[in-house]
């Protein structure tokens, strides 16, 4: 029963791929129209929207290949300006570059209208062939004299024997189309997509190098910004209190013999200043690396964030050991930022955190019942989280439709270093 369900699902998926090939056909006609006008202002104006449509269809097909056939097809898109006339010119340059992802997408759309459609239509054609065989077996002997002749594949149907043979072959075609042809078509279609859409090894390596350069630059900028913040906090906070305490003690020294009562008040003031300075230093250190994170690990640190959050937060943790300290710190502050955003901007009441280690990666999902609409490009909070994770080749995925709910998933590839000391 389970095998039948899976085969039926595979057959329906080939129908979806066949429908996508029809979309590719009409889109290829539109691409030819836009390509013919690229030298003029009208073509440049139409180009960004056309590129978005092609990329959306290509992304859909890549997702299908990964989910339905287990074949991942990477995509390397070059950077282009977000808006303005420079965006269209940059896209045109990428389109003319034959080693570019945009060019590969456009070439694939023209081919998919025929090759992709033919691969996806194979199971459908085989299924219809089976239906034709059964119909021919049922009415062939009666209609053959009227139609002059009737054929099923290579069989001229004119008597009960040939009609029975057509029916048997047709009946075999039906399960063959569902149980064999459909899964095979999904695998072949995914391989065909990889041939047309996947970048070369050199392009993947170049993109990897560019990503490392970008994340290294972000890491340096973040580090320098953190150093300046620490310097500013020390200068404006603890240092100022220590200077004031020194001045208070100096005044107490001069009044020691002449006015002992005043000295007592000055010493009390100096003690209060030293206490305040110590508290500010502790707060400063906590902002750099929270003590609970160093002492108890990421699991208990995330639980502490949930406890102090104004939202009703449920936490599920499956962490067999501790990640490296830099990874723990990055994920801790990322979760902290997301919880803060949910409380301040999402108007949420409840939040759910799922922290686990799977397939060589630390994965955290944070969901809330807020109003949704979270967008990485719309503010600095999520963009900062994305940059923080990118330093470790991590990713941030956001699902936040208007009206909610919001689901943010963070993933950091890492190795676990030491056994856990707390229960999950």
N, C-alpha and C positions, 0 to 999 in steps of 0.2 A: 504493500500500500504506500509506503514511504517512497519507494522507487518510482512508482507511478506518479505520485505528486511532484516529485522532483523533475521527472521527464516532462510532465505537463507544464510545469513552470518554465523549463528551458524552451519549450515550444512557444509559449507566450512571449518569452524574451526575444526570440527570433522575429516575431511579429513586430515588436517594438523597434528592433534594429531595422527592419524593412521600412517601417514608417519613418525612421530617421533618414534613411536613404532618399525617400521622397522629399523630405525637407532639404536635404543636401542638393537635390536636383534643382529645386526652385532657387535655392540660395546661390548655386553655381551660375544660374542665368543672371541673377542680380550682380554677382561678382564680375562677370564679363562686361556688364553695363558700366559699373564703377571703374573697372580697369581701363576702359576705353576713354574715360574722362579724367584720368589722374593728372594729366598735364595742365588741366584747367582748374579754376577756383571751385567749380561745382563738385568735381571729383574729390578734391581735397576736403571739402566740407562734408561729403558723404562718407569719407574713408573711416573716421573713428567709429561711427555707429556700425558700419559694416564689419570692421574688425571685431567689435564686441559680439556681434551675432555669430560670426564664424568661431570665435573662441568659445562661446557658450556651447555651441554644438559639439566642438572638439572636446571640451571638458566633460560634457555629458557622456561622450563615447569612451573617454579614458576612464571615467568612473564605472561605466558598465564593464569594461574589460577587467578592471580590478575586482569588482564585486562578483561578476558572473563567470570569469575564467581564471581568476587569480593571477593575472598578468598586469604588472604595474608599468605604466608608460609615463616616464618623466616628461616634464615640459619646462623649457628654459626660455622665458620671455624677457626681452631686453627692456631696460628702463626707458620710459618716455615721459615727457612733461605731462602733468596732470590736466592742464587746460592750455588754451591759447593756440595760436597758429603753429607754434613749434611742434605741437603734438602731432598734427596731421603730417607735417614734413618728416618727423622722425618715424612715423608709421610707414610712410611711403618708402623711406630709405630701407627699413626692415623688410618691406615687401619685395623690394628689388634685390635684396641679398638672399641668394639661394641657400645659404647655410643658416638661415634664420627661422625661428619657430613660426613667425607670422607667415612667412612664405610656405613653410611646410603645411600649415593649416589650410591655406588657400588651395594648394595643390591637392591636398587630401579631399577637400570638398568636391572638386571637379571629378576625382576618381571615384569617390564613395557613391555618387549618384548612380554608378553602374556596377563597379566591382563589389562594393559593400552591399548594394541591393541584391546582387546575384547570389552572394554567399548567404545572406539572410533569407532569401526567398527559396533556397534549396529545400528545406523541410516542408514549406508550404506547397511547393510544386509537387513534391513526392506525396504529400497527403492528398492533394487534389487528384493526382494520378490514381491513387487508391480508390477514391470516390468514383472516378470515371470508370475504373475497372469493375466495381460492384454494379454500377448503373448499366454498364454494357452487358454484364452477365445477366441482368434482370430483363432487359428489353432488347438485347442485341439480335436474338433470333427472330423477333417480330419486326424490328425496324430495318434489318439488313436488306430484305428484298425491296422495301420502299425506298431506301436511301442508295440503293445500288450496291453499297458495301459499307461495312463498319469495321473499324480497326481499334484494337487496344494494344498500344506499343507495336510489337511486330506480329501480332496475332490477328488474322482476319476472322471476325466473329460472324459465323453464318449458321452454325448448328449447335446443338446442346453441348457437345464435347468442347468446342472452342469457347463457348460461353462460360462453361464451368472453369476452364483454364484461366480465362480472363478474370473471373471472380476470385479464384484462388490467389492469383498474382496481385490483384487489387487489394484483397484482404491482407496480404503480406506487407504491402506498401504502407498501410495505415500505422501499425505499431513500429515499423522501421522508421517512419518519418518522425515519430515522437520519441522513441527510446534510443535511437542511434543518430539520426540525421541532425536533430535539434542540438544535443550537446556537442556534437562534432562541429556544427556550424558556429556555435559560440566560441569554441577554441580557435577555429580557423580565422574567424572575424577578428578576434583579439590579436592574433599574430600578424594579420594583415595591417591592423591599426599600428602596431608597434613598428612595422617596417616603414610606414609612411609618416608617422608622427614623432617617433622617438628621435631625440638629438644624438649626435655622434659622441663618442667618448671624449674627444678633444673639447667639444662644446660643453659637455658636463663638467670637465675638469676646469675649464675657464670660468664657468659660472660658480663653481665651488671656490676657486681662488678669489673671485670678486666678492663672494659672500664673506669669506674670511677676512678680506681687507676691510669690508664695511663694518663687520662686527668688531674687529680689532679697533678700528677708529672710534666706534661707539663706546667700546669698553674704556679706551683711554680718556675720552671726553667725560664719561660717567665718573671715572676715578678722579679726574682732576676736579670735577664739580663737587664730588664728595669731600675731597681734601679742602677745597675752598670753604665748603659749608662747615667743616670741623674747625678750620681756622677762625671763621667768623663767630661760631658759637663759643669757642674758647676766648676770643678777644672780647666779645660783648657780654659774656656770662661769667664763667669761673675766673678768668683773669681779672676782670673788673672788681669782682668781690675780693679776690686775694689782695689786689692793690689797696682797696679800701680797708681791708683788715690790717694791712701793714701800716697804713696811715693812722688807724685807730690805736694800734700798739705803740706807735711812735709818740702819739699824744699822751698815752697812758704813762709812758716812760718819763716824759717831762713833768707830769703831774704827780708822780709817785710820792714825792716827799712833801709837796705843798698841799695837795688835795686828795687824800686817799679815797674819800667817798666817790669822787668823780672817776678815779681809776677803776673802782669796782664796776661802775656802769659801763665804762669803756671796754672792760674785759668781757662783760656779758654781751655787749654789741659785737666784739670780735669773735666770740664763740658762735653767735648766731650767723655771722658772715661765713665762718668756716663750715658750719653745717650746711648752709645754703649752697656754698661752692662745691662741697662734696656731693650733694644731691644732684647738682647740675652736671658734674662730671659723670656720675652714675647714669643719668639720663642720656648723656652724650654717648657713653660706651654702649648702652642698651640700644641706641639707634644704629650703631655700627654693627653690632652682633649681639642679639638678645641673649642673656645668660641662660635662659631655659633651653634655647636652641643648642648652645654649646654643651650644657650639662645633660639634658634629657633627650635631645634629638628632635627630628622634624615632626614625628608623630605627636609627641606631647606639646610641642610648640604650636602646632595647628590646633590642637584641642584647646590650648590657652587662648588662641585667637577667637575660637568659637565661644568660649565662656565669656569673654569681655565684649563680644559683639552685641550691639543693641538688638540684633535680629535673633529670632528663635532658630538656632543652628543645630542641625544634626550632622554628625561626623561618622563616617565609616572608613576605617583604615586597615589596609592589608599590606604591611611593610615588614618583610622578614628580617631585614637588617638595615643599617644606616647608610645612606649615600655619603659621598665625599662632602666635607664641610662647605666648599663653595657652591655645590649643587643644592645642599640644604638651605643655605642662605638665600640663594636666588629664588627658590620655590617658596620659602617662607614669606619673603617680602612681596612676591607676586600674589600669594593668597591674601595677605594683609591688605594690599591695594584693592583687590577685587571685592573683599568684604566691605571695605570703606566705601567704595563706589556704590555697592548695593544699598548700603544704609543711607548714603547722602543723596544719591541721584535717582535710584530706581524705585523709591517709595515701596520697598519690599517689606514683608513681615516675617517671612520664613526663608531659610537658606539651607542648602544641603551640600556637604563636602564629601567627596569620595576620593581617597588617596590610596594608590596601590602601585605595585611594581610589577610590570608585565613585559615580556619579550624584550628585556634589556633596556627598558625605559621607565622612568618615573612619571606616572600619569596622575593628574589631579583634575577632577571635574567639580565645578562650583555652579550650582543652580540656585536661582531665586524666583520668587513669585511676583516680582515687580512689574513695572509697566513696559519693560522691554525697550527696544530702540537703541541698544548699546552698539557703538560703532568705533572700530579702532581708529579710523581716520578722522573722527569727529572731536577727539579730545586728547589730552596729554597723558591721562592715567593709563588707559589700555595700551597706548603706543609705548609708554615707558615699560609696561610689563612685557610687551612683545620684544623690545630691545634688550631687556634684561635676560629673557630666555634665549634670544638669538646669540648671546655671547657663548652659550653652551650648545649651540645647534638645536635649541629647543624651538617649539612652535606653539602658537596660540590660535585656537579655533573658536569663533564666536557665532552662536546662534541666538539671535535676539529679535524676533519679529515684533512689530509694534503691538503693544498690548500684553507682551510677555508670553510665556516665561522666558528667562534668559539662561542660557547654558554656555559656560566658558570651559573649554578643555585645554589644559596645558600638558605638554609632554617634553620631557628632557631625557635624551639618551645618556645613560650612566651605568656604572657598576656599583654594586653595594659593597661597602668596605668593612663594616664591623657588625657583629651580632647585635640585635636589638636588646635594649635593657628594660623596655616597658612592654606591657601587653597591648595587643591591638583590640 
